[in-house]
Amino acid sequence: MSEAKNHRSSLSSMLGKPVRDRSGAAQGCIAEFVLTTEHGGTHVESFLLTPSGRLRQGQGVIVPLASVELLHNGEICLRQEAEFPVPAELNPASVLLERDLLDQQIIDVHGRKVVRVNDVYLLWETDGTAVTRLRIAEVEVGMRGAVRRLLKGLPHTAVEAVAHRFQARVIPWEFVDLIDRDPARRVRLKIEGDRLSNMHPSDIAEILQELAPAEREAVFGSLNEEIAAEALEEVDPKLQRSLLEGMESSRVADIVEEMDPGAAADLLAELPEDRSEAILHEMEPEERAEVEELLEFPDDWAAGSMTTEYVIVSQTADVYAAMEALRQFEGDLNTVNEVFLLDDEGHLKGVVTLVSLALADGTTKLAEITEPHMHTCYVDVGSRAVAEQFDKYNLRSLAVLEKDGMLAGVIYPEHVIALLREGH
């Protein structure tokens, strides 16, 4: 029994390589590798041969992978029992390795950045000389692959000697998924959803900013509503509009519902009025009411930067009640630093920090552990005054009040940072 072996080669070194029959007559040169739709687009199904080794419309023959042998000297020939190659008739959905993968942008999840595919490493699995499988092993994103392509056509040994002066920069193929192609026949790439969800929203936002429009839309479209909302809050308004431009209003509404209400209002305020109305119409009544209320305030007011997601309890409650309110809170707990105490009419009566809650006995009345100094502002206070108050008192949050003392919302540090970025 022959021994199964693996042989590794680069895509750039295989393109243009001749394929011969048993008599030594060339049947054509490799112009493309056709990927199978199975196995996540990892395996090569067949070769496309043309006389020149270049992809030409209406030219070439198809050779199934099972019809070739990989000889010990690296040459490729047709197996003795192989049928004569048939004229190429590619399925419109076919994925071609050079055309649809080289030069495309992908995400390096380890480096949290966008890189470009310069070459592809293929792994030949053979039984003797018979090829049993040919799959993508890695993508080259560094200078080594770029040099190979630049020097294409020169003797292989000379090209490799120059290419190996540069360090290999590869990403294993299991970190890259092939997804839909757009009408322009460009392949868009994404990282598996669970890997993206493990990344910080700021990292996802930075990646979205680096991507070309087609890839950006593909990556953003692959995110679930919660992750998409978090990433959307981290990008600038211009990119927000770009990401949402081609999406159905119902899908945008699902994302906006997951956003902080203040951030959602800011986003909708930047969109054309008819588009904003269409999105609001698709939202659930409760979330829509919160956002519509915030949309009424000017951007440069404190109310224009506040959120309506905060934790409130009665001023007569104890620590146990506050902890239960935290457990029931449906907003982002990572932003919560305090619990706000209200009277029966909704007037703000005190603030208790999470540290104080953690150190107190469960039966302790919240009124006994309120902060000695409570910082507030009114809804119409200017954004500059808000930022100055955060800076002066090193605040973790700032309660925003109606003129009658009713709690209208809360401003957190990230809202102030957003204000400063926008130059208010």
ROSE-52504 format. One record per residue: x, y, z negated of N, C-alpha, C in turn. Coordinates in steps of 0.001 Angstrom, whole numbers, plus 500000, padded with zeros to 6 digits. Example, Ala and Ser with C-alpha at 12.3 -4.5 7.8 and 13.67 -1.06 7.14 Angstrom:
2
513190494310492200512300495500492200513200496700492200512850497750492920513670498940492860512900500030492130
This chain:
424
500858498806500000500000500000500000500887501234500000500568502216500845501364503435500917501080504307499705502036505144499381501931505991498192501314507339498560500329507775497758499703509077497986500665510173497572500790511197498410501703512295498132501020513631498418501618514685497852501141516036498092502227516838498781501832517674499706502759518541500423502172519937500424502965520936500105502478522301499976503015523150501121502142523986501701502587524884502761501774526165502689502282527210503324501562528482503340500740528595504612499644529334504517498787529543505679499561530224506804500351531251506450501059532003507483502060531139508238502635530131507554503603529259508230502919528218509113501606527950508878500888526938509647500201527514510883499841528791510835499167529392511985500123529440513174499650528982514317500482528918515522501247527625515671501167526751514667501890525479514708501212524536515720501979523859516572501361522966517562500853521667516940499805521129517519499271519811517164499385518944518407500080517818518280500362516965519445499635515629519319499467514992520468498936513641520429500101512658520319499819511366520366500862510350520160501916510355521265501549510861522413502521510902523507503427512119523425503134513009522488503930514225522339503360515423523055502247515223523782501637516329524509500882517240523541501116518537523667500459519501522779498981519619523136498138519520522132496701519685522314496258521125522018497188521897521545496899523283521197497657523655519943497547524920519566498204525417518351497132525873517357497449525737516087496471526059515042496188527561515039494937527898515325494507529297515303493731529616514031493101528594513441492303528806512237492090527505511492491786527644510209491348526544509362489882526806509020489033525817509265487603525964508988487313525326507636486752526107506725486462525602505387485114524913505351485030523881504540483749523212504323482914524047503388481589523932503490480705524670502581480594523974501233481091522743501146481061522016499875482289522385499045482288521947497793483421522142496886483756523618496702482761524492496791482995525909496559483893526566497584483938526032498817484766526640499852486245526439499623486616525363498947488014525115498601488724524265499645488015523381500326488626522379501185488480522700502668489520522351503427489513522529504870488774521366505507487861521683506401487052520668507075487661520285508422488190521298509133488729521040510465489679522158510871490390521923511990491294522910512566490672523451513846490927524710514121490560525288515408491849525507516191491971524823517322493175524924518151492883525760519393493834526602519744493778527347521009495149527210521677495245527467522985496537527325523667497635528205523069497272529412522635498289530346522133498403530367520619497469529708519923497460529782518464496807531048517950496130531778518846495400532978518445493907532740518625493119533347517749491676533159517787491092533959518942490499533247519891489893533890521047488435533452521167487561534399521493486142534081521653485943533125522826485236532008522560484930531056523621486077530134523975487199530217523254488342529350523531488524528356522396489234527273522691489690526377521648488899525103521512489486524206520720488858522925520406488895522725518896487970521906518424487875521593517001488467520213516743489324520132515740489918518858515336489565518610513875488772517581513573488441517282512170489698516929511377489686517232510107490839516941509250491183515459509280490160514601509322490392513154509287491090512645510541491217513503511564491809513059512832493301513345512941493902513920511895495313514297512012496172513570510987497454513548511285498472513037510372499498514130510123500058514114508930501138515029508595502424514205508523503296514400509493504526513623509552505528514124508522506552513293508279507521513614507232508330514875507538508443515217508800509170516435509156508274517669509150507031517514508687506106518635508602505293518864509854505538518081510910504773518239512142503391517602511986502432518099512748501059517595512713500737516936514045500186515725513993499803515047515228498460514361515055497835514049516173496562513347516139496793511881515791495905511336515000495991509912514688495683509118515949496215507926516012496096507104517213494644506819517572493822506613516524492426506252516784491524507493516865492110508673516762491300509887516755490664510132518113489449510634518086488772511011519322489400512278519873489251512470521184489829513661521803489107514895521259489843515960520938489219517164520382488080517677521259487055518213520604485875518713521317485911520229521360485268520849522384485246522320522464484661522933521198485242524049520795484841524689519543483447525294519656482586524913518732481270525536518593481061525771517099481507526928516650481457527217515231480059527637514797479659527158513628478427527603513006478595529064512583477566529911512784477698531318512374478078531492510908477730530490510090478049530588508664479433530032508334480169529573509348481486528996509095482423530022508459483247529544507540484246530390506899485608530011507461486275530986508071487604530775508638488638531394507714489696530635507453490604530993506379491354532297506638491953532446507826492688533690508077491734534864508246490732534700509095489832535809509388489075536306508174488627535366507332487707535719506261488341535838504883489634535557504762490251535624503444491462536549503393492341536476504379493524537333504335493122538802504367493840539585503595493638541036503468492403541407502658491668540407502171490507540729501351490939541015499919490141541827499230490432542180497853489810541162496898490552540816495870490046539913494842490401540477493476489815539897492458490061540348491092490988539367490401492065539894489863492953539100489011492459539273487577491743538272487067491142538426485736492184538501484642493363537928484882494406537968483858495022539362483783495267539960484955495836541290484980494788542379484941493500541993485006492381542934484994492577544041486023492867543604487257493065544578488322492670543968489654492604544819490643492244544403491993493509544212492805493575543108493525494741542810494356494263542383495741495198542338496680494881541985498061495537540654498414494816539803499142495340538500499542496287538675500725497564538330500526498569538418501585498875537070502226498601535993501506498840534660502051498077533663501211497994532439501704497277531370501006498150530133500999498248529465499862499006528219499768498046527038499847498352526126500752497528524949500994498215523712500441497433522821499881497967521570499351497426520417500186498349519719500893497990518556501700498068517319500812497000516565500748497000515304500025497000514196501067498039513385501042498208512371502089498339510981501496497955510009502302498165508590501988499052508068503108500341507997502820501284507754503898501392509020504718501016508934506009500982510134506844499552510628507063498567509783506735497164510172506938496759511249505934496141512293506431495705513382505566494347513032504964494294512947503653493043512613502976492281513858502534493034514931502254492376516159501824493349517327502002492799518470502352493595519691502472492810520790501769493382521318500714492633522284499919493478523517499615492793524590499282493470525828498870493963525650497444495237525914497233495806525789495896495895527142495202496449528130495916496672529448495323496572530514496403496380531741495975496499532876496900497710533699496484498459534143497466499644534977497236499232536447497369499522537220496342499109538629496344500303539572496298501509539011496429502709539834496347503393540026497686504638540506497626505399540824498829505812539579499611505923538440498941506367537235499639505429536916500809504125536970500559503175536695501622503167537780502682503318539030502245503328540138503205504512540027504157505680539610503629506880539462504467506692538345505475506106537227505049505870536118505982505034536575507167504014537345506902503138537785507984503814538836508860504632539672508231505342540696508989506336540075509965506958538974509541507992538324510359507440537137511152506131537035511245505506535928511958506025535851513395506383534651513824506913534443515168508396534161515186509088534581514112510511534276513998510680532844513501511893532256513624512110530886513148511709530728511682511045529603511392510490529363510060511551529476508961512717528891509173513757528911508127514216530336507836514319531158508898514737532542508698513676533332507938512415533116508279511322533814507595511294533452506116511417532149505824511371531703504431512557532222503633513716532330504277514902532850503589514679534284503131514030535086503986513748536474503619512615536535502592511552535753502820510390535793501925510760535413500499511671534445500352512028533967499015512947534918498254513296536017498877514005537049498123513053537793497179511753537629497447510740538302496634510069537281495716509765537717494528509124536829493553507696536519493990507302535262493829505936534859494161504969535451493139503859535974493643502787536463492769501508535774493214501117534749492488499996533916492926498876533920491892497666533676492387496495533470491540495927532109491900495803531198490951495217529878491251493821530032491847493516529195492829492235529312493532491041529113492618491221528387491509490074528180490628489615529476489979490422530525490054490008531818489527489346532683490596489143532141491783488555532901492884487398532111493475486246532760493626485079532116494239484719532829495529484401532054496561483984532602497843482472532757497833481992533950498204480533534137498227480104534661499589478950535311499635478318535682500901479206536536501795478926536445503083479604537301504059478603538324504557479053539538504794478153540566505303478142540531506828477296541332507472477205541276508944478518541576509643479416542281508980480706542595509593481677541428509500481204540292508991481999539060508902483132539170507900482969540037506922483991540114505885483551539263504716484472538496504177484151537676503016484299538520501768483329538426500894483406539148499636483695538138498536484485538536497585484949537627496562484455538059495197484244537102494334483868537428492970484533536455492006484615536865490773485046535990489702483792535399489061483880534178488588482718533549487980482141534439486892480804534435486798480123535321485876480604535230484447480925534021483978481336533897482584482684534554482346483541534595483364484832535271483197484638536782483155483788537279484021483508538714484000482867539126482687481958538309482179481258538671480947482197538721479757483350538062479856484321538093478770485232539306478843485127540069479911485943541258480061485243542459479441486027543416478979485448544630478394484780545442479506483627546047479210482955546845480245483860547903480880484776548464480113485703549468480673486604548842481728487022547584481504487858546895482487487062546607483757485807546191483583484961545939484747484750547232485524484507548327484803484302549618485460485539550032486246486714549817485664487956550180486353488138549347487615487790548068487525487881547183488694486907547641489782485693547986489393484701548451490371485208549695491102485905550555490390486421551776491002487514551480492019488258550408491803489364550064492697488899549330493950487759548662493887487313547822494995486805548637496171486922548050497352486295548617498537484775548465498396483997549291499099482531549282498902481874547911499002482215547105500022481556545802500186481840544891499004483118544825498585483489543970497459482899544514496157482850545847496043482284546475494837480823546081494673480073546142495754478657545778495693478489544303495358479377543457495900479278542022495637479539541713494173480583542323493616480922542067492210479825542607491305479391543848491546478354544425490693477059543633490807476747543180492012475530542407492212475554541051491541476756540546491234476867539231490598476711539303489079476726540517488509476635540675487052475194540523486575475025539965485386473679539953484825473319541371484357472050541592484041471573542942483747472320543585482580472592542816481529473236543382480345474661543844480648475443542979481323476825543333481651476844544472482670475939544427483653475863545497484651475559546832483982474660546823483000474308548056482297475507548621481549476244547751480863477407548205480101478480548770481029478694548097482163479691548583483120479246549900483742477952550025484026477424551226484666477607552452483765477514552248482466477692553358481526479129553869481510480061553054482012481476553410481942481996554100483202481217554111484281481705554698485533481133556109485707481756556889486572481314558263486776480010558302487585479288559420487500477971559509488161478017559220489657479064559653490344479149559425491782479180557943492094479976557177491332480051555734491550478765555054491109478132555558490063476836555018489655475842555069490819475756556226491453474828556377492577475177555425493710476474555267493967476922554378495043476539552932494759476719552494493513476422551111493150474930550804493253474099551790492976472653551557492944471971551847494273472714552449495196472114552964496418471342551907497210471919550739497397471283549730498226470456548714497456470278548911496153469579547932495327468087548236495259467287547186495132465847547345494956465560548073493639464538548890493627464191549652492425463886548738491243463283547570491510462960546635490427464217546096489770465261545798490574466529545315490034467229546419489234467194547650489768467798548776489046467076548991487723465749548878487738464972549058486502465377548050485444465605546804485843466037545774484891467370546149484252468268546735485036469572547154484511469415548362483600468634549356484048468463550585483276467824550297481924466935549310481871466297548942480596467302548441479583468427547908480054469463547396479157470447548481478724470359549648479346471275550735479021470832551470477765471769552180477142471414553113476096470442554134476705469329554451476016468340555356476601468930556700477048469864557238476265470493558499476652471281558369477932472045557271478053472824557025479274471902556776480454470784556075480201469816555814481263469205557113481766468880558018480837468312559306481235469318560115482049470577560097481630471625560811482373471744560260483795471676558929483907471784558294485216470624558705486129469404558591485614468232558895486431468186560383486802468720561227485935468742562661486227469647562983487409470617562106487677471553562316488776471003561814490108469935561035490068469379560455491294468336561386491894468056561248493192466956562005493786465655561716493035464785562726492973463576562610492149462697561436492559462535561201493876461675560099494304462272558754493925463601558653493988464273557403493604464149557175492099464344558225491328464211558133489873462794557722489480461795558301490130460405557965489829460104556504490161460664556023491275460428554627491668461010553662490638462173553994490103462805553145489086462009553182487798461607554385487376460806554510486151459512553716486269458896553723487443457643552997487669457821551499487445459020550974487718459270549536487580459664549138486156459922550119485295460387549819483940459233549443483021459551548728481952458549548392480945458095549675480247456834549755479835456281551009479279457088551589478125457521550764477187458227551285476018459558551925476410460336551204477233461630551745477661461434552978478539460411552940479394460150554096480262459822555331479431459014555167478396458627556311477560459845556932476881460760556099476393461969556615475742462803557445476709462987556911477901463832557602478884463157558875479370461844558824479630461127560013480106461191561142479082461143560784477808461236561803476756462594562495476797463648561719476997464990562291477034465230563108478300464561562731479389464727563459480645464204564894480569463379565170479569462807566505479432463818567515478895464916567033478301465881567942477683466998568315478647467452569577478611468594569975479441469857569205479073470732569008480049471958568242479824472855568875478773472857570210478685473795570868477780473225571085476377472082570507476091471556570491474736472040569232474020472015569295472700472334568098471918471384566957472268470106567289472484469118566268472816469407565606474153470135566303475024470492565721476313471577564681476215472231564581475064473313563609474874472985562543473840471845562673473171471533561740472082470947560441472608470944559450471743470271558188472017469121558026471034468130557275471453467013556979470548467129555571469972468311554963470136468578553647469554469412553825468293468782553679467145469464553802465855468655553015464835469234552789463671468595551967462638467986552876461581466690552707461351465995553509460345465314552599459331465224553093458082464478552407457020463833553483456148462929553060455333462258553992454427463229554490453361463042555721452914463914556278451867463737555554450532462668554774450393462432554029449148462950552593449224463540552201450366463957550812450570465241550501449802465541549177449725466785548747449078467738548181450125468890547707449648469930547205450546469438545999451337468672545124450703468135543958451415467318544405452633466487545418452473465657545907453569466508546489454688467599547171454313468494547745455324469190546646456124469620545584455429470287544483456125469317543786457082468059543667456685467059543058457569466817543951458785466804545267458579466626546193459696467784546071460692468987545869460174470141545658461049469992544374461846469501543325461202469313542051461903468252542165462991467259543007462778466165543151463742466482544177464835467574544914464689467906545983465635468219545395467010467579545924468053467733545391469403468736546174470241469287547249469688470281548032470414471672547445470260472677548243470609474071547807470539474600548020469125474766546928468383475230547032466997476661547557466903477419547438467975478799547924467941478867549439467769477793550130468097477790551591467963477272552046466602476689551139465838476031551517464591477048551666463468477042552824462823477908553075461667477120553371460403475871553821460577475037554210459446473601553756459630472888553763458517471445553551458509470805554863458061469756555289458750469120556574458464467842556356457654467663557164456614466514557041455716465473558100456067464241557663456259463157558570456618462039558512455587461324559646455457460114559609454633458944559128455486457758559133454915456604558577455618456241559359456872456647560625456956456329561447458126457432561409459184458548560743458892459637560653459850460715561695459676460693562447458563461739563427458299462981562708457773464132563162458196465391562567457754465680562964456313465931561952455462466160562211454050467531561749453559468258561004454371469567560552453915470212559607454908471504559362454686472285558472455541473100557553454649473119556257454984473915555273454245474865554591455221476156554581454895477124553939455789477082552420455631477535551719456671477580550251456606478535549776455530479602550543455273480541550170454211479839550201452861479055551226452637478324551317451367477334550173451221476685549805452329475761548668452289476481547382451924477649547169452529478394545929452312478866545805450872479141546925450225479698546888448860478627546903447775477385547205448148476321547330447153475589546019446942474981545906445766474120544761445467472848544853446301472269543708446638471109543671447521469914544431447001469762544518445685468593545189445119468815546680444885469993547168445203470295548593445006469418549441445918468845550490445375468052551411446178468978552235447078468568552374448322469403553103449284469594554554448878468592555129448228468699556526447803469865556747446839470321555650446190471420555768445224472791555776445889472857555350447166474171555242447810474245556061449101473399557076449202473444557930450391474719558765450395475117559178451580476293560033451723476025561399451083477019561929450373476796563228449705476617564383450678477244564289451853477128565345452849476516564752454121475361565263454505474672564764455701474781565823456803475338565426457930475548566356459039474452566172460090473836567279460456472754567249461445472884568448462388472104568404463449471958569565464332470564569522464928470143570623465515468831570660466144468936570278467621467804569914468202467782569389469567468348570367470589468216571709470321468630572693471312470030573255471089470775572655470168472157573092469946472991572739471178473909573622471553474727573397472732475712572260472556476087571653473683476989570498473646478373570855473108478829572091473352480135572494472827480121572517471300479012573017470719478883573053469265478848571636468687478219570728469420478192569327468990479606568759468928480383568965469998481755568455470038482596569064468923482413570355468648483179571014467583482828570436466218481557570094466021481139569508464749481759568129464555481786567306465603482433565993465514483909566138465179484555567101465836485990567299465620486277567824464214485491568771463747485731569397462446485540568423461296484496567593461369484169566713460243484522565248460481485135564959461645485511563575461964484310562638461813483224562992462483481959562293462292481926560938462991481160560031462395480868558745463027479547558803463781478714559755463407477446559970464099476916561337463692475975561840464481475362563130464187473865563011464455473060563225463407471604563148463555471094564416464232470200564228465201469611565343465941468160565490465480467804566704465026466499566923464427465623567826465276464312567563465203463345568527465700463329569715464736462692570816465125462667572010464284461984571780462940461084570789462888460387570501461630461112569473460777462351569084461176463127568139460388462912566688460744462056566411461734461845565030462185463083564554462933463457563297462716464623562730463401464263562464464864464984563119465778464718562960467204465650561959467858466880561859467362467858560956467961469188561053467238470162560341467759471498560303467149472547560421468249473590561170467961474733561263468868475894560483468259476503559611469056477651558831468612478918559347469307480093558988468799481342559511469378481478559294470881481015558139471403481161557891472837480354558886473674479256559392473080478479560411473791479261561713473881479993562031472820480811563252472819481946563124473823482557561943473881483637561708474851483107561905476264481899561399476529481299561571477857481066563045478154480652563821477135480463565255477313481762565935477705482836565572477001484123566194477267484624565855478668484385564604479097484791564200480440484067565010481515482788565306481235481987566041482209482244567537482163483022567971481145483423569373481079482383570300480484481428569758479714480402570622479076481037571411477939
